[in-house]
Amino acid sequence: MTKTVKWILMGVILLFIAGIVIYPRIKSQIKSNEEIPLSTQALSQRRLPINIHAVILKKQSLTDKFISTGTTIPDEEVDLSFESSGKIVNINFNEGTHVKKGDLLAKINDKPLQAELKKLEAQIPLAKERVFRQGALLKKDAVSQEAYEQVTTELEKLMADIELVKSNILQTELRAPFDGIIGLRLVSEGAYATPSTIVANLTKISPLKIEFSIPERYVSDVSEGTGISFYMEESNGMIQKHQAQVYAVESKVALETRSLKVRALYPNTNEAILPGRYLSVEITRREIKDALAIPSEAIIPEMGKNIVYLYKGDEAKSAEIITGLRTESQVQVLEGLTPGDTVITTGVMQLRMGMKVNIDNLKEE
């Protein structure tokens, strides 16, 4: 083989090796060039207008209030029981009915006491006669002052014994201490009752008390006479609003909860609301007339500032605002906006200055 042929073979081999090395790079560059239009298309898509919701601002009334939970409790409540022991001989009430103050509800056996009372009362005429005779004799100096005072003392002692027996007889009677509704009875006639035996429960629910607690930071906002609203679920599933008035506030803040217990009165004239119901209490601290307010979700905190986006000429324009009162869903705007401005309320985290937007839903705030 000649020297020329060898050089030709070596050249072919070198070209083959170079092709193997360079081809992947060329292929990668071609693929990259093919992807450029796709990236441009994606960028173009990102520049399409964003669909948003917005509100047109107008002045409105803004209420500063706080919510608490509470319960209904009776105006008066007592577990009824006898003051003495004995067998129950009469029960004079129907369960779940209204009773009046002083009504006789139940009675235990008092026959021994009645017999003793008759015995003592039978001695009164004789005791009075003795006092009369001794008094007449004393005027004639026929008896001593000591003898007269002795029979007088015996009469007074007799009358005191009679009063004691009468008092014991009263303790065998169970009477209603106030007007109210008597609950289910827990004893029957013939049962032996003691002062610890509960006969029934008596409650007064007109008016009705509303008991709730408030955080210590709101202590200065609640006092006697403060009006409250409370909400309860009715039997039909609807939430009903009622009005009540604070009549008493606890004298100190509870250390465990750092809250203050408060009670309000609700007339409950028709006795439709029963004690023990769960409720939501709303207390108004203050009300601002002609306030400019926006939904809280429209605000973007940014570097210690509050930013909102306005809809102007199909574009989003940012504006810095100064806020005031905050409620559950709205924020008062003190500076930065004017009535009639259109504030964007959705998609605000995606917005940038000058970005194109389309309004899907527009309402007046």
C-alpha positions in Angstrom: 0.0 0.0 0.0 1.4 3.3 -1.0 1.9 6.3 1.3 -0.9 8.3 -0.5 -3.5 5.6 0.1 -2.6 5.5 3.8 -3.1 9.2 4.1 -6.5 9.0 2.4 -7.7 6.3 4.7 -6.6 8.3 7.8 -8.5 11.3 6.5 -11.7 9.3 6.1 -11.4 7.9 9.6 -10.9 11.4 11.1 -13.9 12.8 9.3 -16.1 9.9 10.5 -15.0 10.5 14.1 -15.6 14.2 13.8 -19.1 13.5 12.5 -19.9 11.4 15.5 -18.8 14.1 17.9 -20.4 17.1 16.2 -23.8 15.6 15.1 -25.5 15.6 18.6 -24.6 19.3 19.1 -26.1 20.2 15.7 -29.2 18.1 16.5 -29.7 19.9 19.9 -29.3 23.3 18.3 -31.9 22.5 15.6 -34.4 21.3 18.3 -33.8 24.4 20.3 -34.5 26.6 17.3 -37.8 24.6 16.8 -39.0 25.4 20.3 -38.5 29.2 20.1 -42.0 29.8 18.4 -43.7 27.7 21.2 -42.1 29.9 23.9 -43.2 33.0 22.1 -46.7 31.6 21.9 -46.8 30.8 25.7 -45.6 34.4 26.4 -48.3 35.7 24.2 -50.9 33.6 26.1 -49.7 35.1 29.4 -50.4 38.5 28.0 -54.1 37.7 27.6 -56.5 39.7 29.8 -57.2 38.2 33.3 -60.9 37.7 34.3 -61.6 39.5 37.6 -64.4 40.6 39.9 -64.7 44.2 40.9 -66.8 46.6 43.0 -67.8 50.2 42.4 -67.2 52.2 45.7 -69.9 54.3 47.3 -70.3 55.6 50.8 -72.1 53.4 53.3 -72.7 52.8 57.0 -70.0 50.8 58.7 -70.6 49.1 62.0 -67.8 48.2 64.5 -69.1 45.2 66.4 -67.9 42.0 68.1 -69.4 38.6 68.5 -69.6 36.4 71.6 -71.4 33.2 72.5 -73.8 32.8 75.4 -76.7 30.9 76.9 -80.2 31.5 78.2 -80.8 31.1 81.9 -84.0 31.5 84.0 -84.8 34.8 85.7 -85.4 32.7 88.9 -84.8 29.0 89.5 -85.0 26.7 92.5 -85.1 23.0 93.4 -88.2 22.6 95.6 -87.9 20.6 98.9 -89.6 20.5 102.3 -88.1 22.1 105.4 -89.0 19.1 107.6 -89.2 15.3 107.3 -92.3 13.2 106.9 -94.5 11.2 104.6 -95.9 13.0 101.6 -99.7 12.9 101.8 -100.6 15.4 99.0 -99.2 16.6 95.7 -101.2 19.4 94.3 -99.5 20.4 91.0 -99.4 19.2 87.5 -96.0 18.8 85.9 -95.0 21.5 83.4 -97.7 23.9 84.4 -97.7 27.5 85.6 -98.0 28.1 89.4 -98.5 31.3 91.3 -96.4 32.5 94.3 -97.8 31.0 97.5 -99.6 28.1 95.8 -99.6 24.9 98.0 -97.7 22.4 95.9 -97.3 19.4 98.3 -97.8 18.5 101.9 -96.4 16.0 104.4 -98.2 14.4 107.3 -98.8 17.0 110.1 -101.4 15.2 112.3 -99.1 14.9 115.3 -98.4 18.7 115.1 -102.1 19.5 114.7 -102.9 17.4 117.8 -100.2 19.2 119.8 -101.5 22.5 118.6 -105.1 21.7 119.8 -103.7 20.6 123.2 -101.8 23.9 123.7 -104.7 26.1 122.5 -107.0 24.3 125.0 -104.8 25.7 127.8 -105.2 29.3 126.8 -108.5 30.1 128.6 -107.2 28.7 131.9 -103.9 30.5 131.6 -105.6 33.8 130.9 -108.0 33.3 133.8 -105.1 32.8 136.1 -103.5 36.0 135.0 -106.8 37.9 135.4 -107.3 36.6 139.0 -103.7 37.2 140.1 -104.0 40.8 138.6 -107.2 41.5 140.6 -105.6 40.1 143.8 -102.4 42.2 143.2 -104.5 45.3 143.1 -105.8 44.5 146.6 -102.3 43.6 147.8 -103.6 40.0 148.3 -100.7 38.4 146.3 -97.1 39.4 145.6 -95.8 40.9 142.4 -93.8 37.8 142.0 -96.8 35.5 141.9 -98.5 37.7 139.3 -95.4 37.7 137.1 -95.2 33.9 137.3 -98.6 33.3 135.9 -98.0 36.0 133.3 -94.8 34.3 132.2 -96.6 30.9 132.0 -99.2 32.5 129.6 -96.5 34.0 127.4 -94.6 30.7 127.3 -97.8 28.9 126.3 -98.4 31.4 123.4 -94.8 30.9 122.3 -95.2 27.2 122.2 -98.3 27.6 120.1 -96.4 29.8 117.6 -93.6 27.2 117.5 -96.0 24.4 116.6 -97.7 26.6 114.0 -94.3 27.2 112.5 -93.6 23.5 112.4 -96.9 22.9 110.6 -96.0 25.5 108.0 -92.8 23.5 107.4 -94.9 20.5 106.3 -96.3 22.6 103.4 -94.4 23.1 100.2 -95.4 26.4 98.6 -94.3 28.2 95.4 -91.8 30.9 96.3 -92.5 32.8 93.0 -94.6 32.7 89.8 -93.1 30.2 87.4 -93.3 26.9 85.5 -92.9 23.8 87.6 -91.0 20.9 86.1 -91.3 17.1 86.4 -91.9 15.8 89.9 -89.4 13.5 91.3 -91.4 12.0 94.2 -94.8 10.4 94.6 -97.5 10.5 97.4 -96.6 8.1 100.2 -92.8 8.7 99.8 -90.8 9.8 102.9 -89.3 13.2 102.3 -86.4 14.9 104.0 -85.0 18.5 103.5 -82.6 16.9 101.0 -85.4 15.4 98.9 -86.0 17.4 95.7 -89.7 17.4 94.8 -89.5 19.3 91.5 -87.8 22.2 89.8 -89.4 25.6 89.5 -88.3 28.2 87.0 -89.3 31.7 86.0 -88.6 32.4 82.3 -90.3 35.7 81.7 -88.1 37.7 81.6 -85.2 35.5 80.5 -81.6 36.2 81.3 -78.9 36.1 78.6 -75.4 35.2 80.0 -72.2 35.7 78.0 -68.6 36.8 78.4 -66.6 39.5 76.7 -62.8 39.9 76.3 -61.2 42.3 78.7 -60.3 44.7 76.0 -64.0 45.4 75.5 -64.8 46.0 79.2 -65.3 49.7 78.7 -67.8 49.1 75.9 -70.4 47.2 78.0 -72.3 48.6 81.0 -75.7 48.6 82.5 -78.2 49.6 79.9 -76.1 48.5 76.9 -78.3 47.1 74.1 -77.3 43.7 72.5 -78.6 41.5 69.7 -78.6 37.7 70.0 -79.3 35.1 67.4 -80.9 31.7 67.8 -81.9 28.9 65.5 -85.6 28.4 65.4 -87.5 25.1 64.9 -87.8 25.8 61.2 -84.0 26.1 60.8 -84.1 29.9 60.4 -81.9 32.1 62.4 -83.9 34.6 64.4 -82.6 37.9 65.8 -83.7 39.2 69.2 -82.9 42.3 71.2 -82.0 42.4 74.9 -80.5 44.9 77.4 -77.6 44.5 79.8 -78.6 44.8 83.4 -75.5 43.5 85.3 -71.8 43.2 84.7 -69.4 41.0 86.9 -67.2 43.1 89.2 -63.9 41.6 88.1 -62.2 39.9 85.1 -61.8 36.1 85.4 -58.1 35.3 85.7 -58.4 32.0 83.9 -60.0 33.4 80.7 -59.3 37.1 80.9 -62.9 37.7 80.2 -65.8 39.5 81.9 -69.2 37.8 82.6 -72.2 39.8 81.6 -76.0 39.3 81.9 -78.8 40.9 79.9 -82.6 40.7 80.2 -85.0 39.6 77.4 -88.7 40.1 78.0 -89.7 36.6 76.6 -93.3 37.6 77.0 -94.7 34.6 75.3 -92.1 32.3 77.0 -91.1 30.9 73.5 -87.4 30.7 74.4 -86.4 28.1 77.0 -83.5 28.3 79.4 -80.3 26.4 78.4 -80.4 27.5 74.7 -77.1 28.2 72.9 -76.9 31.6 71.2 -74.7 34.1 69.5 -74.4 37.6 71.0 -73.6 40.7 68.9 -72.6 44.0 70.5 -72.2 47.2 68.6 -69.3 49.3 69.7 -69.8 52.2 67.3 -71.2 53.1 63.9 -69.6 55.2 61.2 -71.9 57.0 58.8 -70.8 57.7 55.2 -67.8 55.5 55.4 -65.8 54.3 52.3 -65.2 50.6 52.7 -63.8 47.8 50.5 -63.7 44.0 50.9 -60.8 42.9 53.0 -59.6 40.4 50.2 -58.9 43.3 47.9 -56.0 44.6 50.0 -52.4 43.4 49.4 -50.0 44.1 52.3 -46.7 45.1 50.7 -43.6 46.5 52.4 -45.6 48.0 55.3 -48.1 49.5 52.9 -51.6 48.5 51.8 -52.1 48.2 48.1 -55.2 47.8 46.0 -55.7 47.5 42.3 -58.2 49.7 40.4 -59.8 48.9 37.1 -59.0 51.7 34.6 -59.3 51.5 30.9 -59.2 47.7 30.8 -56.0 47.7 32.8 -55.1 47.2 36.5 -53.7 50.2 38.2 -52.2 50.0 41.7 -53.1 52.5 44.5 -51.8 52.9 48.0 -54.5 53.3 50.7 -54.6 54.2 54.4 -57.1 52.1 56.3 -59.3 52.6 59.4 -61.9 50.5 61.0 -61.9 46.8 60.2 -64.9 44.5 60.4 -65.3 40.8 59.7 -65.5 41.3 55.9 -64.7 45.0 55.2 -62.1 47.6 55.8 -62.6 51.4 56.0 -60.5 53.4 53.5 -59.4 56.8 54.9 -57.2 57.9 52.1 -56.3 56.7 48.5 -59.7 56.0 47.1 -62.8 58.1 46.1 -66.5 57.1 45.6 -67.0 55.7 42.1 -63.6 54.0 41.9 -63.7 50.4 40.6 -61.7 48.2 42.9 -60.6 44.7 41.8 -61.5 42.0 44.4 -60.3 38.7 42.9 -57.0 37.5 41.5 -55.2 40.5 43.1 -52.1 38.4 43.8 -51.6 37.8 40.0 -52.0 41.4 39.0 -49.2 43.8 38.0 -49.3 47.4 37.1 -50.8 47.9 33.6 -51.9 44.3 33.2 -54.9 43.8 30.9 -58.1 42.6 32.8 -61.7 41.7 32.0 -64.5 42.2 34.5 -66.6 39.0 35.0 -68.7 40.4 37.9 -69.3 44.0 38.8 -71.3 45.3 41.7 -71.7 48.4 43.9 -70.2 48.2 47.4 
